[in-house]
Amino acid sequence: MFCRLYPQTCDMNRLNLHLLSDSTGETLEHIGKAAIAQFENVETIRHFWPMVRSEQHLERIIEEIVRNPGIVLFTLANPALRKKLEKSCRALSIPYVAPLDAVTDAMSNLLGQEMRNRPGRKHILDEAYFARIDAIQFTIAHDDGVGWENWEEADIVLAGVSRTSKTPTSIYLANRGYKAANIPLVPESPPPDSLFHLKHPMVVGLTTSPERLVQVRRNRLLTLNQAPETAYVDLDEVSSEVAHARRLFADNDWPVIDVTRRSIEETAAAIINLYQERIKAEAYPAQSQRAQDQA
């Protein structure tokens, strides 16, 4: 049924894995990784959807699931949200699994208690929790180029022109436990020289199409009741600005992600994959070199 409905995405060696959680999604990520490890030669595209606590948020996610059909793993304590997700997946013939159900049902029967439906109840105040809080505090304190003196403490530094989703992406990464800083790139105001000499953090360039950027900036100005006719939204000026940033990325050999058609979650997932690949390359340099030679 699935392949008949979605022939363009029905590749036996490629899987879209959607992870929906009313908390951080870490539990689902571990379950997904453990399950995928049982199969060989499968390219997994993970779509992370944490902190799903509103119907509007869920509706946007369902739209993304339609665009990238695969399998849905979820932990949603809210009965209404869970029912809506399950109904949508059934209607779309998309497989869905609540992997904790069997465990909690067995415990409920054994203990003679009803499970308390509280989002994120399974997450205790352990070391990982405090590390995540530390990451969030660091990220908030190093937004928009602030605190550049401490960038070496970051895991990831995002660079890009104004309105390329640097701040929301940084916050998302922080919620996943990564210390993230970000810096706006303005041709008339060069970034701190330390940006080009960082050792520990991975610097990632965010870019987008000039046409899309003009649209986003124009909407921003209208929201602020400001005149929408300035150099900030002039297509030629914006195109030059984007080109300047791209040259900077290329000159410093920084990985680049085009956010034009990506959601915040998709951008963050791509950044996390880059970061994990970098960590793996540092841990196993010989293996990484062989992979590069083969490529």
Sequence and secondary structure as in RCSB ss.txt:
>XXXX:A:sequence
MFCRLYPQTCDMNRLNLHLLSDSTGETLEHIGKAAIAQFENVETIRHFWPMVRSEQHLERIIEEIVRNPGIVLFT
LANPALRKKLEKSCRALSIPYVAPLDAVTDAMSNLLGQEMRNRPGRKHILDEAYFARIDAIQFTIAHDDGVGWEN
WEEADIVLAGVSRTSKTPTSIYLANRGYKAANIPLVPESPPPDSLFHLKHPMVVGLTTSPERLVQVRRNRLLTLN
QAPETAYVDLDEVSSEVAHARRLFADNDWPVIDVTRRSIEETAAAIINLYQERIKAEAYPAQSQRAQDQA
>XXXX:A:secstr
 HHHH TTT  TTEEEEEEEESS  HHHHHHHHHHHTTSSS EEEEEEE    SHHHHHHHHHHHHHS SEEEEE
   HHHHHHHHHHHHHHT  EE TTHHHHHHHHHHHT      TTTT  S HHHHHHHHHHHHHHHT TTTTGGG
GGG SEEEEESTTSSHHHHHHHHHHTT  EEEEE BTTB   GGGGG SSSEEEEEE  HHHHHHHHHHHHHHTT
  S SGGG HHHHHHHHHHHHHHHHHTT  EEE TT  HHHHHHHHHHHHHHHHHHHH HHHHHHHHHH 
